[in-house]
Amino acid sequence: MITPPPLSPTEVMTNVIGALIVIPIVCGFVIKAPKWVVLGFLVVLFGFADSTWGQVEAQSGNIYSRGVGLFYFSLLNLVLLTAGLALFIKRLANPYGPQLAPPMTKYFAAFVFMLAGHVVVGLMIGKDLNVILGLNGFFNVLNMFVFMFLVISAFEKDRDMTTLIFMILSIAVIRGVFGGVRYFLFDGDTANPYRNFEGLNIKIYFFDISDNYVAALAAFCSAWLLTTPQVKLNIFTKVLLLGVVALEVAAVALSFRRSSLIGLGLMFVFLFLRLPARRKLFFAIAAAALLAMVASVFFQHRLQFNTASGGGILQSLIYDIAPSRGSIKDNRFYELYAAAQSMEGHWLFGRGTWGTFTGDRELLSYHGDDFGFVHSGFGHLILKSGLFGVGLFIAMLVTFITFYLRHRKSVFGNASLLADAGFAGFLFWIPTLLIGTPIIEFRTMMLFGLTLAMPFVAVGLQHAQVRTYQMRTQYAVA
């Protein structure tokens, strides 16, 4: 990680004055107009990439890292935390208002308590506070919760759901068109480790997994609208949505990332299972044709480099985890094996947010000098917070799944789309949680928070509409 240059006294004073001005404004917006705060976050999260891995000349910073030279966190993270504090104050002022995802609150409190324990222990053994609270720990899990609560609190009316869905689709299309122009007319994403580090002649649409999520989410929402019997669309809208599906699926396929392609597949399998029987056959035929084209492109452009002559798509897809690779040191999972070897005596509560692991530096050369993370969200939580921390996280995910399954049949219209999109988004993130690095990525965890919030927003607004209708009916009768 590139360390930003120290700020001059003038720059420090300017930033402090700016913070004193911005904080009250953010608090005011959260209290009076939280929807616009969330929509502003969505514009940033959907529109700007975070990952710089794979670039020949890494940028010194981006919108997600501005301000880390002065504060423990980026300015965007500070805005999020300020918004969270304002939301907490708002809740104290109105304790009888709608509850913000009660099933999830206890997990947020548990992670806050656990982080406080890490702070105390870390300071006692001489660790710097900025290291303890660094994003290489599990602080982004708290960011995820804060953004999830903020999203749930921001949307209070049915038209707010329409606004949210429109924002998701419109920004995703703009981002997709931008990526398409860059891919077809230029050299594609500049963050391209396949070409820049491995010497492979491959262009990619998006390398950042979050860009793939944005595209997959828009593709799912469009396909949902096209295939749901209750939704009546004119021919122009149908053609437009078909174009969105084609654009966003192409964005994922031409990004050549296995985890995102598998995630997209899980989303569409879920959509298939949600369809009435009479529409499943048509959907299956269309999906099979699309899958064949995607698999062909994926194999020809990336996986051909990952298999010996005569190998097929499946062999090339699992080339780095196949048994034929030999010992664990020749396998993709060597990193997790090395991390597990470093966990002796720390399995219950982890090695701390500052914890690292050791292994063969030549085989782990892609880590550089940073051994504070592993390529698995669950594995990372075990490294940092032990079985206790990963158990909390998994319990939270189980609670989310249970909530969706309990309420999915009680929501209709836009609420049904939003709830299904949230659960489909969760399915997209499963491969990344297994073999990616989501916990250390601010943008990724914020979008995961949005994913978790969607069913709660849908169910909350649906219930609010029912209560409003009942009150109006009672008033009319009276």
N, C-alpha and C positions, 0 to 999 in steps of 0.2 A: 504493500500500500504506500502511495506517495504521500510524504508528510508535507503539508502546506507550509509556506514560509511564514515566520512570525509576523504578527501585525504590529504596526507602529502605534504609538500612543494615540495619535489622531484617529486611526482606523478603529482602535478599541473604543474610544469615546463615541465615534459615529455609530458603531454597532450597538452600543449600550443605549444611546438616545433612540435609535431606530427601534430597538426592542421595547422600550418604554412606550413608544407610540403604537407599535403594532399589537402588543399584547391586549390592551383594552379594546382595540378594534375587533380582534379575533373573538374575545369574550363576548362582546356585544352582538356580533353576528351569530355566534353559537346560541346565545340566549334568545335572540329575536328572529333570526333567519338561518337556522342550522342547515336547511336544504341547500342554500347557496354555498356554504362552506364545503359540504360533501361534494356538490357538483364541481366546485373548483378543484378539489382533490382528484376527482375522477378525470378531469381534463388533463391534469399532470400525469397521473398514473397510467392512463390509457395512451397518452400522446408522446411520452418521453421514455426512452430506453435507459436502463440503469447499468447493465453489464458492459464492461470494457474489456473483458477477457477475450483474447483473440485478435486484438488490434495490434498492428506493428508498432505504432506509437501511441501508448496509452494516454488518455486525456488526464490532465491534472485534477479534474473534478467535473461534476455535472450538477444538475439541479437537485439531486438527492444527497449530495455531499457538501454543498455550500454551507459554510459556517462552522465546519468541524475544527478549523484552526483557532476559533475563539471559544467555542462551547464544547461540552462533552458530546453534543449531538449536532446534526445538521439543522439548518434553519427550518427546513420542512418538517423535520421530526419535532422541533420545538413548537412549531405551529400546531402540530397534532396533539402534543402533550398539553399545550395551553387550551386547546379546544376541549380536550378530555377533562381538564380541571374546571372549565366553564360549565361543561355538561354536569359534572358532579355538583357544582354550586346550584345549578338549575334544579337538579333533583332534590337537593336539600330544601330549596324554597317551595317545592311542590311535591312532597313525599307521597301524595295520594294520586299522582298522575299515572299514566300507563307504565307498566313495568318494562324494563329493558332486558329482554331475554333472561328471565329468572333462572332457567336451568344452567346458564353459562356463567352466571355471576360468581358462583362458588369456585370455579376453576380460575377465574381471573384473580380472585382474592388469594387462592393458594399459590399462584405463580408470583404474586406480589410478595407474599410472605416468604417464599423460597428465595427470591432475589434479595430481600432484606437480609436473610441469613447469610447469603453469599457475600454481601457487602460487609457485614460484621466480621466474618471469618477472614475474608480477603484483606481487610485493613489490619487485622490483628497479625497477619503473617507478612505484612509489608507490601501488599500489592497496591498499585495506584488505582484510584477510583475510576479514572477513565478507562483502564483496562477491565476492571470488574464490570463496569456498565457498558462495555464495548459491544458492538453488534456481532462480534465473534462468539458471544455468549448466547443467551436466549432472550435478550431484551426485546427483540423483534416479536416475540410471542406476546409481550405486553402491548406493543404497538398494534398488533393484530386485534387484540381485544378492544383497545381504545377505539380503533377505527370501526370495528363492528358495532359497538354501542353507539357511536356517532351516527352511523348510517341508519340504525334502527330508530334513533330519535328524530331523524331529519325528515322522514316522510310520513305525513299524517292524513293525506287524502288520496282518493283513488287516482286523481289526475297526477299526483306525485309519482305513482307507479308508472303511469304512461310516460312521464318526463324521464324517469330513470331508464326505462327500456329504450326510449328514443335516443337518449344520450349514449347508451351502450352501443347501439347499432350505428349511429352517425359517426361517433369518434372512431369506432373500429373500422368503418368503411374508409374514412379519411386516412387513417394510419395504413390500412391495407393498400390503398391506391398509392400512397407515398412509397411503400415498400415495393410495390409492383414496378413503378417507374424506375426506382433505384436498381431493381433486379434485372429488368428487361433492357433498359437503356444504358445502364452503367455496370459497375462491378458488384452490385448487391451490397449487403451489409458489410461495413468495414471491419466489424468484429467477427472475423472468420478464422477460427483456429485451424480448420481443415486446410485452408490454403496458406495461411500465414505461418503456421507452425509445423504442419505435417507435409507441406508441399503438394497437396492434392489439388487438382484442377477442378475446383467446385465453387460455384457461386451459391450464396444462401440468401433467402428472403429476410429472415429475422433470426438472430442467434439468441437473443434474450428470451428465456422461457416465458416471461410475462407477456411479451408481444404475441407469442403463440397462444397463450391463454385468452388474450383479448380477441384474437381471430377466431378461436374455437368457440368462445362464448357467443359471439355474433352469429357464427354459422349455426349453432344450436338454436338460438332464439328465432332465426329466420326459418329454419327447418320446422320448428315447432309451430310457427304461425301457418306454414304451408300445409302441414299434415293434420292439424287438429280440426275435427269436424265442426266444432262450435264456432270456429272463426270463419267468417265470410269475407272473401277478398275479391276485388275486381281484377281483371286480367292484367292491368298495368302494375298493380301492387304485387301480383304473383310473379310476373317477369322480373320486377325489381328485386324481390326477395330471392329468387333463383340466382340472380346475378351476385347477390351478397354471399349466398352459400358457396358459389363457385369461386369467388374471390378469396374468401376466408379459408376455405379448404386448401386452395392452392398456396396460400400463405403458409399454412402449417406444413403441407407436403414438401414445399420447396425450401423449407428451413432445415430439412434433413436431420431432425432430432427425434430419436426413437421415443423418448419419454412423452413428448408432446403428441406424436402420432398415435401412440398407444392410448393416451388420454383422450384424444379426439374420438378414437374408436369406441372407448368406453361410454362416452357421451351419447354417441349415436346408437349403440346397443341399448342404452337406457331409454332413449326416445322410441326405439322400435318396440320395446316391451310396454311402453305406455300407450301405444296406438291401439285402437279398436281392431278386431280381427280382420274386418273387411279391407283395411288399409295396409295391413302388414305385408301382403304379397307385393303390392306396388312398391312400397318402401324398400323391401328386401331386394327387389330386382335393381332399383335405382342405386341403392347403397352398394350392392355387389359390383355393379359396373364402375362406380366411383372408386371403390376400394381397389379394384383391379388396376385402374389407371394410376392411382396414387402409389400402389406397391411397385408397379413397373417403373415409374419415375424415380421412386426412392432407391430401388435397386440399381438402376442404370447410373445414377448420379453420385450416390454415396457408397452403398453397400458393396458395389463391385470392387472397391478397394479393400474390403475387409474379409475376403474369402479367397481360398485357393481356387484354381481353375476347376470347373466342374461342380462347384458348390451352388446351392440354391438360395432362394430368398431367406428361408428360415435359418439356414446355417450361417448366412452372412449377418442376419439380424442379431444373433447371439454369439457372434464370433469371439467376443472377449470374455464370455462366461461359459463357453462350451467345455465339457469334460476333456476334449481333445487338447485343450490348452496346456495340460500337464499339471504341475504343482500349483499351489496357491499363489506363489510368487509370479506366475505367468498369467494370473487371472485378474480381472477387473476388481475383484473383491479383496485383493491383497491389502488395500488401504484400510478396509474395515477390520481385516484380520490383525493388522499391525496396531490399530486403535484398541482392539479388544485385548491384545497382549499388554497394552499399557494401562489397563484398567484394574490390575490386581490390587485389591484392598479398597477400591473406590466404586464398586458396582452399585451400591445402594444409593449414594448421593452424588456420585460423579466426581470429576477432578476439579470442579469449580468453573465458573464462567471464564476464568483465565486459563483453564487447563489445556494442555497440548498432548500429543502422542508422539511416539518415536517409531522409526522403521528404516528400511533400506532407502537412503536418500537418492540413490540412483533410480530406483524404481518409482520413487515418489517425487521425481524432479519437477513435475508439474505444480507441486506445492510451493516451489521456491524455498523461502525460509519460513513460511507460515504453516505451521502444523497445528493450528488452533481450530480446524474444521475438518469434516469428512464429507464425502459425497453420499450422504443419506440423511434426510431430515430426522428420522427416528434415531439413527446412529449418532448424530450430532447431539441430540438431547441426552442420550445415554452418556456420551463422553463428558458433557458439561454438568448434567444434573442427575445422572444415574437412572436406575430403574424407577425410582420414585418420580422423577420429572417426566420421563417418557410415559409412565403409567398414567399420570395426570393428563397428559396431552391426548393419549389414546382414549381415556375415559371421556374427555371433552368431545372427541370426534364421535364416539358412540352415542353420547347425549344428543348431538346434532342429528345423527342418522335417525335416532328414535323419535325425535321431535318431528322431523319431516315425514316419516312413515305414519305417525299418529295423525297428522293434520292434512296430508296431501289430498285426501278425498273431500275435505271440507272447504277447499278454496276453488274459485272459479274465475274465468276471464283472465285479466292481467295478473291477478294474484296467483293463479295457477301457473302461468308462464314464469313468473318471478320465482316461485317456489321450486319448480322443476329446473329452472336455470341454475339456481343455487346448488341443488343436489347434483346436477350434471357437472357443474364447475368443480365440486368436491371430487367427483370421479376423475376429472382431468388431472387434479393435483396428486392423485395417489401414486403414479409412477415417479413423480418428482420427489415426493416425500420418501420414497423408498431408495432412489438412486441419485437424487439431485442435492442441491445445497440451498434449499428454500429458507432455512432458519436464519441464515446470515444475510439475507437479501431483503432490504427494506421494502422495495417495491413489490416483491413477490408476496411477502407476508401481509402487506396492506391489501393486495388483491385477494388473498386468501381470506382476510377478514371480511371483505365485501361478499365473497362467496358464502361464508357462514351466515352473514346478516340477511341474505335474500329471503330465505323461508320465514324468518322471524318478522321481516317487514310485511311479507305477503299475508301471513296469518293474522298479525296485529291489525292491519288495515281491513281485512275481511271481517274480523270480529267487531271492529269499530263501526263498520257499515251496518252490520246486523243490529248492533245496539242502537244506532241512530234510527234505523227503520222501525224498530220496536217502540222507541220513545215517540216517534212521530205518529205511529199507529195508535198508541195509547192516548196521545194528546187529541188526535182526531176523534176517537171514540168518546172521549170526555167532553 
